[in-house]
Structure formats: C-alpha cells, structure tokens
Amino acid sequence: TELKRPACVGGHTEKSAFAGRSAMHSGMAKRYNVMFLCTQPGVESAMSEREIMEYDVIVVGAGPAGLSCAIRLKQKKPDLMIAVIEKGSEVGAHILSGAVIEPGPLDELLPGWKDKPPAVCIPVEGDEIWLLSKTGRKRLPTPPQQKNHGNYIVSLGAMCAWMAEQAEALEIDIFPGYAAAG
C-alpha cells in the first residue's frame, strides 16, 4: 500500500498536526479529528492550507509500542480508523539503538514475521561477558538472566520502519514528520 499523506506535505516547510475530539452523533462513540496545518514560505497566514481527517484512534509516536498498539487494535477491530503520528522525518529516525528481543510477543502480534523479517534481524548464537581492565580482560560466567539463546539482535530503527510497513498493510495511516499538539 502507498503511504497516505495529506495534500499539504509537498513543498511546505512547517507542518503540525492538531488532534481534537468531536462527537459523531449523540450516543455514539467519539471520533478524533486531525487537522494538518501547513504554511508556505513567505505567506503571512497561519492557516494557508488545512486538511481535516477523522479517526477513531490516534497513536502519538511510531516507536515499537505505538506501532504494536495500532496493529493490535486494527487486528481486534478492523473497522476502526487508526492513525499514527510520528515527529521524526521518517519512522525509525529517532530510534538509533539496537536491542535483543524475545520473539514470542512478535510471534503473537505478527504470526509469520520470520518469513519476511526486519532488515537487521540476527539470531543470537552465543553470549559472552568480559571484564575489561587496563592490563587485560577476563571472561566472566554468564548469569542466567543474560542468556539470549532463541532471541534476536535487531536495529530498533529498522524494526520500526518494518513495523510501519506491516501497519500500512493493515490500512493504518502513518504520518511521519508531524509534531502533535492537543
């Protein structure tokens, strides 16, 4: 699926998304409006263009937790309109670290993920702990809680970008490059 972006993205310098609530009809569930405000260079108006989109759920932050939340919600209630707003220029841009992850929760969230894993996803083959000093090094025994057999080494940035693709395949709208305000 192609990334759904508001029309105001191209050629504009300042972008923000403002989320607010509005009742659809009395007695019905609340929906959230997302208004994208964009200003063009040299234009005095604070609202030179705007686009309003309605969502049932807005997730702020496209990190592992935000994307997992959006994916699980869509799996449980496919009719929900869900958007994820990310302040980074692209999903994963602000997540620079690596991690060792247990595959169980990912197996539950996205069965079959190992068939098309994230770009950086390496099975752990061994564990070593070393004590380093000025004069040398000494290998220490690995405590049980530090054993990672069966886990995977991942780049969290690459994993988030991959999870965003999975979310978009479920028709979740993702808007990178937007700061959120309430």
Steps between C-alpha positions, in 0.01 A plus 500: 500500500607852433556741786197724544617855564304822522513724196694771685825300521660593169713814500402629842739564783301498824264216580300421810209278584241605753273234644162579650183313587162536341186298559370328186141476623358508848527159662769381260873455548731801484713557191819699486566769245854553380558839342819539301617859488763595247661834431681598186819707513419870476128459568373698800186295570536248781260268315592522132376144448330247720358155472285330761482123526291298749634203694369277776847465654811714471829356622772755567845355433601232250735314731466128573224556760296744291514285187422183698201676655368614161551156343331313787204741502452457125522120536238500777268756335566521124234768449686756716661794323848524655777754443854509635671840521881499518717808561801352318547568130449129445401211722806383693694825453513571875575145608872443466564209732514130451333244722469134577135401474306193599308374197191382694311830512579568133382146411169581671464845341610408146496123442737402221722807545812281469415439131560872428697633799624857557816606314728447802384188682765248603444195722715502814760224474686547826552713810827624646571739784849640542656709776732753338783674683813700416710185510275256318168324499337209677198300391225481762224241529177604332216547751178314408306825441765608244468187283336589171474166318195514272488881497584738215734797466320785320543862405200667663491766228485236226248300701271801538521573127410135433213511752369815329482305173304226678264763647443663162414159354219492759381844375634698796592855397850605604609864488874549556633851531214638709521630853178444695325753721180449696 
